[in-house]
Amino acid sequence: MASIFSSIQSKMDELIPAGTQPINDPGLALTTVSSVFDFSNIVNTAMDTFDAGDESLFVCDGKKLDEVQMAEKVVQLWQSFGNAASLVKGSGSGTVAEVVHMIAFNLELCSEDISGVAQGVAKLPNVVEAAKANKDLMAGIVDSMLGSALVDSLTLTE
């Protein structure tokens, strides 16, 4: 788990370097957010392969992390996903908004998976707060792009 979060964080840092300006061009926004969606799929798929108690869950680059360090990796990646969504919200593209919604759904599934394999991490306040903040952020972005009526029809947990 630690290695996949670290790997995807590196990919996010390459895709969206610090200081990246908002992406208002609909085509570039869609390309960017689609890559972020792909990364969220990779994390989700990997999370489905982990088992509670697996000794390798918190190993990254040969170093075993504790729950607090693992939580920091989770929060950092989730914040990167939220930042990416924030950067594309000005594109005005309904398709971009739908992809942001799918990323939010993936993060919810990931949160559930973390609760199943690493309950100690899932219960830490920073992880709980980051999950809620991302859900609220992405719902707000989708709402601003598509309108609240459509957002209500796009429930995250079905």
PEGIQUI-V102062 format. One line per field, one symbol per residue. psi: psi as a letter, one per 20 degrees, with the letter a starting at -180 (. if undefined). A space follows every 10 residues. Layout:
psi->???
This chain:
psi->gghgggghgg hghggnqpjp qqoiphghgg gghhgggghh gggggghiiq qpiphigkpp kjppqrhghg hhggggghhg ggggghhihj hjphggghgg ghggghhggg gggghhhmhg ghiphhgggh ggggggghhh ggghhiqhgh ghimqho.
